[in-house]
Structures are given as C-alpha cells and as structure tokens.
C-alpha cells in the first residue's frame, strides 16, 4: 500500500460508570510489565537502517536529532482535541502541545509528516519518519513494528455511539448477527471490538468522521470510539445516542519509536515521567478534554506521577 505524505514545518518554540481505580491500576501495571518483557526480548534484534537501532544506543535517532536540530515525526492531525490543525493550519491539541514541548526541551525543530493513522506503523518501519509524533494504543501487534515508550501519554475510555432511534440499552445487544458496527480502520477500537462483538459485522473507515456519519445515516447500528471524540461527533450529529454504562475498556497510549532504539526510549520515558510528576499531563488533559467531557458528564483519567491512571475532575 502506498503512503501519501504531507510535510509540515513547525516552530521550535512552543455520570457514566467507569472501571474501578484498582482495575485501571492493574491495566497500567500490566502494560508496563508487557513493555518491559518486550524490551528484553528485543535486545537481540539486529539493526537495519530506518527501522532499528542497536541496544547499546549507537546510531540512536536521539543523537541525530541533537546533531541536526531537526526531528521528522509521523502524525495524523484529524483527532481533535487530541491532535488537529488550528485555523492557521498549525498542529495543536493535547498531544501536539506535549510533543512541541518535548522537542523544545531538546532544542529541536519538529518536521511533521502527515499520514493516515492506520498507515503510520508501516511508515515507521519503512523509515518515512524518525518516530511517531502522536501516541498509539499499546497493541501487542504494534510492538512488532516499533518500540513503545514505557510511560503513557494518556489514557482513553472507549465508548459507543448508537444510530438515531436505536433501542439498544446494553453492550450485549450489539453482539449478534445483523448488527453492523463502523470503526476507524487500523485502530485499537477495530481490533478489540471484533473480539467483544464477534457476531457483528464491521465496516472500517480511513477517517473517524466517516464512521460516525455511517451511523448517523442509519447505515450502521453503532460506532466504537474514544471519549474525546464524543463531543465533536455529537455536535455534528446531535441525533446520535451515547450508550449508557461503563466503557468497553480503557486504553493506555504512548509514543512509538524505531525498534531497538533504547537510548531514545529512555529519554522519552524520563521526559514523560518528569512532566507527569509536575502535573503537566493532567493540567493539559483538563485544558483540552475538560469542556467536552463535562458536557456529557463523563469521568476521565489522567496520567499520574507513577504512570498510573488517576481521576481528573473536569
């Protein structure tokens, strides 16, 4: 599959019921343990240009950034308020504010390569960019293509929007033959929803807005999406219905970088942990996510100082 790219130069400065805190803590801990196990296994990975770096940190992307003062980052800027373009066409949102700050701390100018989300992983392997400048859910299949940071950038609750006039009142009613679910192609929502709703049929779309529109027009019964997509989706289609009850699951999301580049991973982990302990992640989460989540009485979780999810009052 070919990958269409658009490069953007950025300035160097910069009352739903949710899972218990204990279950979310287990989720975060399991993610960290899984990443650690993968890191140990990946130490034996051989190097090849554009896809891997040695475990000793030689030829690290980090060294190249510091030397050239430029970082090439893969992004999909179609997910407000996490990452999107402002009225002037500049990258903005929760994720992009963090990425810009990270690059500024390195004294590096980010160069954004725009690629549809589902193609970012192949783009990383192909060396189209140095690292993903946005976060992805830590799916095991994705860890075969890149090295995840072991500290999350954000947690997201996954919810369901139903077509107009739907009589569905529980998640179980979606797991039956004849039900059609629209999802974002290549997303964790597509991957995990197919396991949860194994009897339903799925329609993947390259853009989330198209999946939501499929439900709004009644061509699909439901769409599975992130908590932060609810506000814009309901603004565009106020006749859609938010399924009451707990989320389907809660995902941990973080940066993905070339396989074997443990020097870059260590620096990114350090940067995220420092900013989490200084409340930067939670304060930005309130800034960008708070208004939309508050409107629909949605509880949300930010990244705590030890990488654990913690309730954020919006």
Buried (B, 14 or more C-beta within 10 A) or exposed (E): EEBEBEEBEBEBEBEBEBBEEEEBBEBBEEBBEBBEEBBEEBEEBEBEEEBBBBBEBEBBBBBBBEEEEBBBBBBBBBBBBBBBBEEEEBBBBBBBBBBBBBBBEBEBBBBBBBBBBBBBBBBBBEEBBBBBBBBBBBBEEBBEBBBBBBBBBBBBBBBBBBBEEBEBEEBEBBBEEEBBBBBBBBBBBBBBBBEBBEEBEBBBBBBBBBBBBBBBEEEBBBBBBBBBBBBBBBEEBEEBBBBEBBBBBBBBBBBBBBBBBBBBBBBBBEBBBEBBEEEBBBEBBBEBBBEBBBEBEBBBBBBBBBBBBBBBEB
